[in-house]
């Protein structure tokens, strides 16, 4: 029996936190917790939260990916096992999304906001299959609640669905619990039925 490839969890977050910051410590703990489940940790590869989550994963014996881009003069942090270097910021953004089986957004600035918003919109518009999206801590909650009030204030299936797409986790342990639940559901979900094409059918 072939071994199932490890799940990849993409983590978004600020490049600013340093090792003595609480946000760095939280991301480091998250990386360790992800690695302990046997999951691969993917990040933007640079400093701050990206370094912390990669460091935590490596210290726990895990594997890390870092997606960087050529228009930046920064290099991948030393905790990255494999650097995926693309040409532009835009390519980097969508590479991070494409590689993830699930996502965790830590506190961050406009870059993290863009990553969170694009994943949310792609899930909302069904531009990719359902995947777990988690925000860690309370940092993003006010923004999420503002969007939810608009989306769920209209009588539409999309509005209701949008309100359920982002899961808030106060701690790394809560994030892991939700990912376990989500990945377990994905494994047990029935495969979509494939219709057999008739011999002379044009489609």
N, C-alpha and C positions, 0 to 999 in steps of 0.2 A: 504494500500500500504506500502510495506516495505521501511524503510528509507535506502537510499544509504550510504554505509560506507564512512567515510571521506577519502579524498585523503591523501596519505602520501608523503611528500617531504623529500628526504634524502639530507642533506647538508654535503659536505666535506670541510675540511679546517684544517689549522695548529693548533697545541696545544700550540703554543708559545705566541700569542697576549695576552696582559693583559688589564684590564679595561680602562686604559688611552691611549690605542693604537687606531689609526683610523680604523684598520682592525676589532678590537673588536666591535667598535661602528657600523660599517657597517653591521657586522653579527648580531648584536643585533637588528638593524632596520629591517633586513631581517626576522628574527624570528618573530618579531611583525607583520610584513606585512603578512607573511604566516598564522599566527594564526588568523588574522582578516578576512581571507577568509574561516575560519573554517577547515583549513588543519592541519593535524598532522605533527609535525616536528620531523624527525628522524636524529640522528647524531651518531658519534663515542663515545659520552657520556663523554669525558674527559674534559680537560681545553681548553683555547684559543677560537678559533672560535666555537668549539663544545659547550662550556659553554655559549658563547655569544648568539648564535642562540637559544639555549634552554631558556636562561634567557629572551630574547626578547619575545619569544612565551608565556612563563608563565606570564610575566607582562601584556600581552595582553589577558590573559584568555584562552590560548590555551593548547594543550596537547603535551607532548614530550616523545619520546622514545630514549633510549641510548643503543647502542650495544657495549658491552665491551668484553674483553677476559681474560681468567684465567692466561695467561702467563705474564700479566702486573700486577705490584704491585699497580697501580693507581686505584682509585675507581671512580664511576660515580659522576659527579658534582651534586650539590644540586638542580638543576633546572630540573632534570630528573624525570618524573612521573613513568616510567616503564623501568627498566634495563633488557636488554636481554643479559645474560652473556654466552658466548660460550667458547669453549676450546682453540681455536687457533686464531692467527691473520688472517690466511687464511679464516677460518669460519666466522670471524667477517666481513671481506671484502665482502664476497658473501651474508651474511645476510643483510648488509646495502643495497646492490644492489637489492636483492630480495624483500625487504620491500617497496622500493620506487616506486611510480607511476610517479615520476619526480625527477630530480637531479639538484642541484646547487653546483658548485665547486667554493669555495672562494680561495684566495691566500693560498699557503701552500708549504710544502717541498716534499720529495720523497714519503711519504705516500699518500698525496693528489694527486700527479702525478700518482701513481699506480691506485688509485681509478678512476680518470678521464680517464686514458688510457684503463682500463678494461671495463668500461661502454661504451666508444667509440667503442672499438673493438667488444663488444657483439652486439651493435647496427649495426655496419658495416657488421658483419657476420650473422646478423639476428638470433642470438642465444637467443634473447628475442623480444617480441613485441615492436613496436616503442613507445618510451617514450621521453618526453622533457628533454634535457640535456643543462644546461646553465652554462656559466662561468661568474662570477661576477667581473666587473672591467676589467682592461687591463693587469693584471699580466700574464695570460696564453696566451694572443694573439700572441706573437712572436712564441711560440711553435706550436700553432694551425695552424698558417699560413705556417710554414715550412712543417708540415705534409700535409696540403691541397695542397701545390704546387706539392708534389710528387704524391699524390693520384689523383688529378684532371689533372695531366699532361699526363695521359694515357687515351686512348679512350675506356672507359669501363663504364657500368652503375654503377658499384660499386664505381668507383672513383668519379663520379658526386654525388652519394648518400652520400658518405662520407663527401663531402664538405658542405653538408646541415645539418649535424647531430648535430653540436654544435652551439648554439646560444649565442652570446655575449650580455650581459646587463650591461650598465654602472652603473645603480643604482638598489636598491631593487625594486623600483616601476616598472622599465622596466622588471625585472625578473617576477614580479607578472603578468604583462600584457601578457607576453609570455606564462606563465603557464595557465592562464585563457583561452587564445586562444587554446592552445594545449589540455587541458582537455575538453573544449567545443567540439572540433573536435572529440575527442575520444568518447564522449557520443553520438554524432549524426552519427558516422560512422556506415554503415550497418553491421549487423552481417554476417559472412561468411556463405554461403549456405552449408547446410549439405546434402550429398547424402544419399538417403535411400538405405539400404542394401537389396539386394534380398534375399529371404528366404533361398535358397540353395547356396548362394554365399560363397566362402571360405574366402573372405576378406571384 
